Structures are given as C-alpha cells and as structure tokens.
Amino acid sequence: MPPSGFSNASPKYLVRLSEYSDDDKNRLVDSINDLCQNVITQIDINKLPFIQSLNCSLILQVSESDTGLLNVGEEGLYVCLLTLVAYRSMVEIIENVKYGHNWLTPGEYLDEPAFLISKYGSW
C-alpha cells in the first residue's frame, strides 16, 4: 500500500494509499481503531509492515479539532490531525471503498494537502 505525494494533482499535495489487498485494508482499519481506542498514541503509516512508502511519510494523531493533513518540517513529511469522530469516519470510508477512490481528509477542492485512498491508484 504505497503512500505517494503528487505535486501536480489537485490539491497541490496529495498523499495516496493505493495498490492494497483486502487484508492490507483490514490491517489499516485495525491500526486506526487502536488509535481511536487509545491503545496507541499515533500511527506512523510508513512503519506499518504492509506499507511501502514511495516519496512521503505520514503520521496519524488524534487532535481536539479536524485540522487535516499538515506538511511539517521536511518535504514529504505529513501529520494528520483529526478528532476521534473523524478517525471513526475514516474507518468507515476505508471499509467501504471498493475499486474507486475516496477522500480520507478534507481538502480535495482546496489548495491544501489531502489524504486519499484509491485501490488502483487511478487518481
């Protein structure tokens, strides 16, 4: 499931999860559920054994507000700050996306970083 950033896509910065199996998708959902249940404090997506990063890094953290995806520090390093409610919605989106794509954070129409899941990377 390689996350990748595409500077020519709209939005300007896109972090995409693609080329994943149903098992990969289920393991990602389990990790996000652990975050929601305070089993873990953050998810470093790139350290998950089923993730192969191409050109960016992503950390998921619970926040008091839905800030979304932030480019922090070096190029290609992102932190996703969402509320528990938003992460639970993200789980539902991931579980229900089939062969198309869907947005996991706000920003799809803005000039902001956004997080996308796309089975075959077709966006």
C-alpha positions as CSV (number, residue, x, y, z in Angstrom):
1,M,0.0,0.0,0.0
2,P,2.3,2.8,-1.1
3,P,1.6,6.3,0.0
4,S,2.7,8.8,-2.5
5,G,2.6,12.5,-3.0
6,F,1.7,14.1,-6.3
7,S,2.5,17.8,-6.6
8,N,0.8,18.1,-9.9
9,A,-2.6,16.8,-8.7
10,S,-5.4,18.9,-7.3
11,P,-4.9,19.5,-4.4
12,K,-1.3,20.6,-4.6
13,Y,-0.2,17.9,-2.1
14,L,-1.8,14.5,-2.2
15,V,-1.0,11.6,0.0
16,R,-2.5,8.4,-1.6
17,L,-2.9,4.9,-0.3
18,S,-3.1,2.5,-3.3
19,E,-2.3,-0.9,-4.6
20,Y,-3.5,-2.7,-1.5
21,S,-5.2,-6.0,-0.7
22,D,-8.3,-6.5,1.3
23,D,-6.0,-7.9,4.1
24,D,-3.9,-4.7,4.0
25,K,-7.0,-2.6,4.2
26,N,-8.3,-4.5,7.2
27,R,-4.9,-4.2,9.0
28,L,-5.0,-0.4,8.4
29,V,-8.5,-0.3,9.8
30,D,-7.3,-2.3,12.9
31,S,-4.5,0.2,13.4
32,I,-6.8,3.2,13.2
33,N,-9.2,1.5,15.6
34,D,-6.3,1.0,18.0
35,L,-5.7,4.8,17.7
36,C,-9.3,5.5,18.4
37,Q,-9.3,3.2,21.5
38,N,-6.2,4.8,22.9
39,V,-4.2,1.6,22.5
40,I,-1.6,3.6,20.7
41,T,-1.0,7.4,20.6
42,Q,-0.1,7.7,16.9
43,I,0.3,5.7,13.8
44,D,3.5,6.1,11.7
45,I,2.0,4.8,8.5
46,N,5.4,4.2,7.0
47,K,6.4,1.8,9.8
48,L,3.4,-0.5,9.3
49,P,4.7,-3.7,7.8
50,F,2.3,-3.7,4.8
51,I,3.1,-0.1,3.7
52,Q,5.7,0.7,1.2
53,S,6.4,4.4,1.0
54,L,7.3,5.9,-2.3
55,N,8.0,9.6,-1.6
56,C,6.4,10.7,1.6
57,S,5.8,9.9,5.3
58,L,2.6,10.2,7.2
59,I,1.8,10.1,10.9
60,L,-1.8,9.9,12.2
61,Q,-2.6,11.6,15.5
62,V,-5.7,12.4,17.5
63,S,-6.5,16.1,17.9
64,E,-9.1,18.3,19.5
65,S,-10.1,19.6,16.1
66,D,-10.1,18.4,12.5
67,T,-7.0,20.2,11.2
68,G,-6.4,17.6,8.5
69,L,-3.1,16.9,6.8
70,L,-0.2,19.2,7.5
71,N,3.1,19.3,5.8
72,V,5.6,19.6,8.6
73,G,9.4,20.1,8.5
74,E,11.0,18.4,5.6
75,E,9.3,18.0,2.2
76,G,7.1,14.9,2.1
77,L,6.6,14.6,5.9
78,Y,2.9,14.9,6.8
79,V,0.9,14.7,10.1
80,C,-2.8,14.1,10.0
81,L,-4.6,15.7,12.9
82,L,-8.2,14.6,13.3
83,T,-10.7,14.1,16.1
84,L,-11.8,10.6,17.2
85,V,-15.1,11.2,15.4
86,A,-13.2,11.9,12.1
87,Y,-11.0,8.9,12.5
88,R,-14.0,6.7,13.0
89,S,-15.5,8.2,9.8
90,M,-12.2,7.4,8.1
91,V,-12.5,3.8,9.2
92,E,-16.0,3.6,7.6
93,I,-14.7,5.2,4.4
94,I,-11.8,2.7,4.2
95,E,-14.0,-0.2,4.9
96,N,-16.5,0.8,2.2
97,V,-14.2,1.9,-0.6
98,K,-14.1,-0.8,-3.3
99,Y,-12.5,-0.1,-6.6
100,G,-12.7,3.7,-6.9
101,H,-11.2,6.3,-4.6
102,N,-12.4,8.4,-1.7
103,W,-11.0,11.2,0.4
104,L,-9.9,10.5,4.0
105,T,-9.3,14.1,5.0
106,P,-10.8,17.4,3.9
107,G,-9.0,19.4,1.2
108,E,-10.0,17.8,-2.1
109,Y,-11.1,21.1,-3.6
110,L,-8.6,23.3,-1.7
111,D,-5.0,24.2,-2.2
112,E,-4.2,22.1,0.9
113,P,-2.7,18.7,1.5
114,A,-5.2,15.8,1.3
115,F,-5.3,12.1,2.1
116,L,-6.8,9.8,-0.5
117,I,-7.4,6.0,-0.7
118,S,-7.5,4.6,-4.2
119,K,-7.4,0.8,-4.8
120,Y,-5.6,1.0,-8.1
121,G,-4.0,4.5,-7.8
122,S,-6.2,5.9,-10.5
123,W,-6.3,9.4,-9.2
